[in-house]
Amino acid sequence: MIKAKVVGAGGYGGVGIVELLLRHPEAKLTCLVAATETGMPMSKLYPHLQGFCDMTILTPDDPAAQEPADVVFFSTPDGVGMVQARAELERGARVIDYSGDFRFNTIEDYAEYARRLGREPVHKSPDLLVKSLYGLPELRRADYTPGTRLVGNPGCFAVSCLLGLAPALEQGLVDLESLICDCKTGVSGAGKKASPLHHYPARYDNMNAYRLTGHQHVMEVERELERVAGRPIRVTFTAQVVPLCRGILSCLYGTLAPGITPAAVQEAYREYHRSNGFVRLCGRDSGVGTLHVRGSNFCNLIVDVDERTRRLRVVSHIDNLMKGQAGNALQNMNILFGLPENTGLNGPGQYP
């Protein structure tokens, strides 16, 4: 059994990975750690877990929280993993961090990411950056090795955009100067912490764009697309929050390259995602929406060509708390421990 510890257990990402680990046939949840709500049973904080996870949430300095685990999930804000991950690695654990602390391999890239968040640009464990792997299996599967021990889980917007655009760039389907990512997310993407901007009266019946000066996930999108395309990439990215609990819908656009046909587009996407079991390709008349991935690790892509304007149009749907967070993290754990990627994840989600 894989012994799993969750740091930051009290947040949405924490409870998400707890729910998944409880159903995982090869994992055992051994420790829950958080900076707040400590001393409280997990099932008191989240009553739906009563009888399933009644473990007490420990403080980080509790001796029991220092016990070794095989895998440690850091479901924590930026700045926590870079300080605490080293100790877990030294105890022999593999570490999967939800934040941006380990999504980048250079101090320069991390500094630019941190500046976009208004954070201190100096990484506190710069030597670990070169050891980390960007954990989006559908793009980086070949980079996982038996020695991979530190994974930076990708940002939710980045997941939705990369799964939708990577096939087009790999096959040269679009003009690389024409890429647009128009993305809408549910309010849970802002996390559990209370904020006037996410108070019910501010969110109900309201939609707005935000971080137009530069969203932090754009860095991941452009870097990974550059790896696929083999040249610098810039995208026009607009993030919007909508009155929805969970889910991301990203409408992705690019002008078709000369000579590219709709049939060639469909074939390119089928070939690229043939081995990606969590990506489902849907027709323009399928009627799918965010509801049809809720609670699942799937990404549903509508791949379409507007022949009138010769523009590729891909509509990407994920659950931001699953494929955009905890589900993808568990997929990473499966790979690190040599398990099939869909172990504990191969379910249809929830409807309605």
TAWO-V338081 format. One record per helix or strand. SS is the DSSP state (helix for helix, strand for strand). FROM is the first residue (numbers start at 1). TO is the last residue. If there is no record, write none. Layout:
((SS,FROM,TO) (SS,FROM,TO))
//
This chain:
((strand,2,7) (helix,12,22) (strand,27,33) (strand,41,41) (helix,42,45) (helix,47,49) (strand,56,56) (strand,58,58) (helix,63,66) (strand,71,74) (helix,81,90) (strand,94,97) (helix,100,102) (helix,107,117) (helix,126,129) (strand,132,134) (helix,137,143) (strand,150,152) (helix,156,170) (strand,174,174) (strand,180,185) (helix,187,190) (helix,196,198) (helix,200,203) (strand,208,210) (helix,217,229) (strand,236,241) (strand,248,256) (helix,262,272) (strand,279,282) (helix,290,292) (strand,299,306) (strand,311,318) (helix,322,336))
//
